[in-house]
């Protein structure tokens, strides 16, 4: 704010006579629907990169005034000889962000060269938008394709001038990278948002106007969600110099809002983004509502005493309009106003006068409206000032506290405080209005005449009750949960883990672990690289996270990279058979109500069919003989299936192994649980007749080989095709012993299977008739609900009814497990989960995967012998999530409160446009830092040809380090390609013909690059190589054909990890030697880090 006063004669203004009639508020219909504020992010001077940090900064009365970083104004010192004198006289004080040049370009998929040309406003906007969504508990990926709106305030083009005035180095992306519209548009592009996307320039009111537009977009139905905010960075000295000349800036470089010594403001850097949402939707979706935006308004001063002179009348009108839009709220219920308060001598008195007329009148005695301003803390952030003040106001309402006014010594004597009904917050205090919802207002004014106002109310009581219910006072008894982190790069995970561990040990210690898990699993973007820990308390979680961040092994840690887009993320349930049992396998499972209920439902039938109580057997750990084991194994598999289903995990396909086919058929919907129990119980009783008369062994030899070897024998047969390298033999004990002895003589390994029944052998022929009789009429099989493979049929994809005949085949036929898993792999399935109390077929699956050269596959078991079943199940779910299997964590975690948890840690690098003095390189020579050979450009008369000419020697080679061939330094092919790309703007080099190397010597060499139509050629000539007739001898080194094509689609499809897999890894220390031997080029001078 530079000038302040009404459009009246100066003499009247000086005598404080009001010659105008009282302002009349416009007659508008109130819009009572509140808009929820569900998320916020911020970045200000003083290192305040989260709202919580900013609040602590405010409560401690801190301020972040300082000197402009030296490198900011360097480019302008080089542009004009008089600039140094002017800059020396320009105030260098203000509120600056440290490391403004640093940006996480990789996270947003932006190349380093494009990032360098990108305005820091756009960089801030991208990072703040992502942070705001994470703060809101909105998974940014879920907004893709939605009508989400983006409105961003901005009014500084400092960096644009820096880039676009450097004419020789302008790139194709320089325009979008430095434009105002690029700020919201780039956010919309990155998040794939299809709602309104608008840059707002209303000077210092820009960002509050942006919030107003966001609210209007939601109310009109244009958008369901709106990202609103503003950014401001101070790169150039020009505007600072202008404001100083106008007398607007404080000579001390600080803002003294409301102070008697106020003599202007100090410019500040920063930005903030808020997330708005329809209140009803936010409540229905369990969002963490920080406050409610009740009303907003924006207007213009009209004709004042100069275009930059503000109007108290318009400030009053816009405030009353905002109150009316908020539902005709009584101004006396407003407990706090965040003032614009730029600390100008006339500005503060004028604003206080306007606020007094709106909020200071009609208030109960002794109940003033408190006012304050954030500008002494973080400076006047200009285009972002409105949203920064808005963030403070939301925090004030949300926390029920008022932050003290920083740097305030003596109140401005030009303001009659006693009669205003207003009071500046000198010290931190509790909310002053005891009754009713907490309400506050926020002001922001632009020096071109735009004014904006917002009215904010605390969140509905029901939302506050919800947060208190699930807050620190919630029951925090041991609850085993998975905590996830994810990133698009594996190396970023360790930093995330460390950040989360730090938070769990500090601010997050009182937040229920289940609620933290809910936020991380449901409200964060799940990227390709995923990891997590399974924990029951904060200490265990932080310990495991720290172990992960250090690369240590911990049994609670899970982690995977999800498979490529071409691979299905669905899981195959594999129900194994006999052999997984252990005594206590059901004890802990029975503590879970769902598992217990599945057994209770079958209790009477188990008693009737099997003659024992399964619940008692599992609780006591008395699993008994083989017939009981088969029944208990079946029951546990049925219960585990129900538990996984309750967690939102259902298979895409099912495989059953031997007796495991019974539970598999129930899971697929072919049989009822009761029918499955009848089969397993009655068949188990029949097995008693052959118990103790046979045996089985695992042989490390292929099924086909052993089957041919035993062809025609009845005493011993191949019972199971386990994997391409192993099978199981079944038969009479004597024959088994003989085979073991013979195999040992042939150095073939065999392993005894823990059973005394010769399953899947002719020894069971005598059971066929009895089995048919006892099952006849008891089964009513149906077609599967979920696809199921058959290990009993020669074709695994056959889907015969699971009738009596099928179960006879299941008992007698060899188990074709290997063929079945191979069929599932051929059908595109890649994740196999063994449903058993211990994995006994997973090793066979791994052998099959290895044989099939299937890299993008995963296997595992839902339980493990001797390990807590509860922990195993939670870990299994976590593993599946890290593999990309869709899981309904809302069902699993069952919490509606999603607390704010640390977000994405940025991995920033420096990107700044460095302008070189003209003296550093000849204007007709190439720039070595650009890694090309483009010198002076000349158009050839009467031709489409362009010629770039430069001089090359050993002092100006356009690449770092060395690139020798047979001892002579030569230009790398990469320099050719880069030169051709920059010369033509090509996106595709269709062919590149390398003729002879371009040698670099002490002797200068003239280089010409000739572009004509779609062909580009590079020639060179040694300067002293002229012939006696004065002609130069030219050598052609390379030729290229080029074209321009839209590459945006290809950029999205490019999978660097997939490309890496097509190449063989070589040990770093051996690489230079291999290169030198094979290609005659020494590579030992080029440092190689990593693989």
Helices and strands as residue ranges (DSSP letters): E 3-4, H 10-14, E 35-44, H 51-59, E 65-67, G 70-73, H 74-77, H 83-88, E 93-95, E 102-103, H 112-116, H 120-136, G 140-143, E 149-153, H 158-164, G 167-169, H 174-178, H 181-191, E 197-200, G 203-205, H 206-220, E 225-232, H 238-245, E 270-278, H 279-284, E 291-300, E 309-310, H 312-325, G 331-333, E 336-338, H 347-355, I 356-360, E 369-372, H 375-378, G 382-384, H 385-399, E 401-402, G 417-419, E 422-424, E 429-430, E 439-445, E 450-457, H 461-469, E 481-487, G 490-492, H 493-505, G 507-510, H 513-522, E 529-535, H 538-549, E 557-561, E 571-575, G 589-591, H 593-600, H 603-610, H 614-620, H 626-646, E 653-656, H 660-668, H 673-687, E 694-699, H 703-709, E 716-723, E 726-732, H 733-745, E 750-752, G 762-767, H 768-775, E 787-788, H 804-812, H 817-826, E 831-834, H 842-851, E 858-861, H 869-882, H 889-893, E 909-910, G 918-920, G 928-930, E 936-939, E 946-952, E 964-965, E 968-969, H 973-984, E 988-994, E 1005-1012, E 1015-1022, E 1035-1043, H 1048-1053, H 1056-1061, H 1068-1079
